Amino acid sequence: MFIKKIILLFLVVSLFIMTLASCSPANQTATVTDSENLSGDNIAAGDGEELSETTENPDTPAPDLPDITFDGYEFRVINTTDEHIQWLMKTLVVEEETGEALNDAIYARNRKIEEQFEFELVMIGVTGPDEARDRARRSIQAGSDDFDLLMTNPPNALQLGQNAMLEKIDEIPHIDLSKPYWDQDMKRDFSIGGRLFFTSGDFTFNHYSATVPIFFNKKLLADLGLQDPYQLVRDGKWTIDKFAEMARASLKDLNGDAVMDKEDQWGYLGLSHVYTLAVMNGIGARYVMKDNNDIPYATINTEDFINRFYKAFDIVQEGWLYDADANNNPRGAEPMFMNSQSLFWSELMNWANILRSMENDFGILPMPKFDDNQEKYISSTGYPHVMCIPVTTGDLSRTGVILEALCAESRKSTREVYYDTMLKTKVMSRDDESGEMLDLIFSNRIYEIGRMYWESDIAGPIASLMRGNNRDIVSLIERNETRIDNAISKAIDAFTAD
């Protein structure tokens, strides 16, 4: 086994060296319409960077699995294909080695587990999480055993779970959700009454790629003579007031027409359905919390939440924010940031990949705190895709063995290629501080179920207030309170049912 690992590593390094020329910056496209650039699903090791001698994590606990094989069984996964949904890293299966570090690590991981347990991973490609949900629903309603694993977003997964179409993943034999190769933040936030229908593990990295940071333009920062934000973060002084002060200094009417639009320079770029939640979570506001019995309840009607909303609203609506949602320009923020038309930009982590071709240097920061008394920086997420197991599964024990083995092996041998080689070395290689910030961002993440489960009832209407420059959150809460309580109660009943 040791000799096989050495040979595999030698092949990966050799392929990487052979493809350095084709991966050079001169051959990389810089357009935001190139889905290969945007998706992050075809990332090589850093230009001019060598892979470390080993990519294995010796601290990964070995899974407790039986010595069993599955006679060539096709383990079928419904998953969004790589050419769709550029904001997440979705790749689970690759067909061949290409010399790209992450691609080849995924290939090696899959082949190792397939050979160990004698099965084959088969991808059922769809165009997005809604199609994935609909395809799964039709299959389950027909009582058909057409697939083993579904990857879709949390609200879609919740729908299926509440309609008794999913197995509770915490009941699947051989799956040990206490192990670090299962997302412990998701386990904490997505459970209800100690039960869990779906979650994510290191077989996929999309839950990491969904994390929301702030990107900043280093040239604009220097030109404006502003403080070093990295040092502000280290000193615990990176607060929403400091963020606003710096963003305010960046506002500039570039063409002199007295109309601020997409042709001008802004302090902050974003989509209201992304930045509203990220800013609110960052300053310590939670839309939904859970009691000592792990039962969720809405907190948007509390004085603390309302006051934090007012704080965020009053700052964000000062006039230095370009809201791409409000301007009917949902894809406009990325080219504006790359063109140095804003000091700050909030988006999902996976978008960092396109910034590799940005002319000016960029950095990355956690979302700002409420004030310097707030203990930690808090990172929110966009929608990840979660692992769902249908009730029509023919052999739950087989499913548990395969998923546990894939997640454990990925944590051991593949996750570090994604995190260290792709994110730190490739994407965020322009300064040492960015790697430090990445560690900080990923160290304290939350999945806000006020959006993950109930966006249409809770997070969505609040983002609409921000987008519409409407400060009247009290009236919104009063109008929606009964509907919110009913939605939460429905989920509680589904999760806690025997």
Secondary structure, 3 states (H helix, E strand, C coil): CHHHHHHHHHHHHHHHHHCCHHHCHHHCCCCCCCHHHHHCCCCCCCCCCCCCCCCCCCCCCCCCCCCCCCCCEEEEEEEECCCCCCCCCCCCCCCCCCCCHHHHHHHHHHHHHHHHHCEEEEEEEECCHHHHHHHHHHHHHCCCCCCCEEEECHHHHHHHHHCCCECCHHHCCCCCCCCCCECHHHHHHHCECCECCCECECCCCHHHHCECCEEEEHHHHHHCCCCCHHHHHHCCCCEHHHHHHHHHHHCECCCCCCCCCCCCEEEEEECHHHHHHHHHHHCCCCCEEECCCCCEEECCCCHHHHHHHHHHHHHHCCCCEEECCCCCCCCCHHHHHHCCCEEEEECCHHHHHHHHHCCCCEEEECCCECCCCCCCCCECECCCCEEECECCCCCHHHHHHHHHHHHHHHHHHCHHHHHHHHHHHHHCCCCHHHHHHHHHHHHCECCCHHHHCCHHHHHHHHHHHHHCCCCCHHHHHHHHHHHHHHHHHHHHHHHHCC
